[in-house]
Amino acid sequence: MPLNARSRSARWAAVAAATVLATTVAGCSSGKGGADPKGGASRSGTASPSASAPSGAIPVGPGPQSAYTVQRQPSPGSCHFRYTADKQPLPDPKCTPGATNPKVTPQTLGTTICRSGYTKGIRPPVSITGREKTANAASYGYTGPLHDAEYDHLISLQLGGDPNDPRNIWVEPPSPGHRPGAGPNNPKDGVENKLKAAICAGKTDLAKAQQAIAHDWTTALSTLGLKE
């Protein structure tokens, strides 16, 4: 083969090799372990931080109903309790993120949660919540006596929580110091009372109180700068 032909052949071979190398490197950078450009799970199957971080928005429920129906609960064993350092129970945010009552707004406080007797009129009957409680206990894998656990509104009715949205109700286990057979002993109720009083007195904002109780009821008062 003439020298010039050999030189041209060598140059084309070099170009082809460089092209293959560049394509291979580019493929590696977007392959296994690469970030999903949409911000979801990476291709290695591990969720990116943005995919697992809470959005901060609380779902809005359907609100009070003239007749309630039993709501479907998460699959058995799909929810997991969390606990604070001092063993107070918290719900699984994936199963129980909370849900608000659309009838309760800053403009309607006087005719809803700040009016005596409001929550009694929107509370679902035990014939509904009793069946839901049993199913939700299975969702969370709770095997203790149901008598000692509270079927709890994460955002309570007096804070504008939805009455029967399954995203807002969970089987809350007893708190530390509970005496077996004595029924629920959850100090969360006291936090809810203080938050409602603060909202109705204009000392805190409705949405901020809902966010605080949904995130962690044990820190809700301190988060809002309220006396515990």
Disulfide bonds with the S-S distance in Angstrom:
Cys79-Cys95 2.13
Cys114-Cys200 2.00
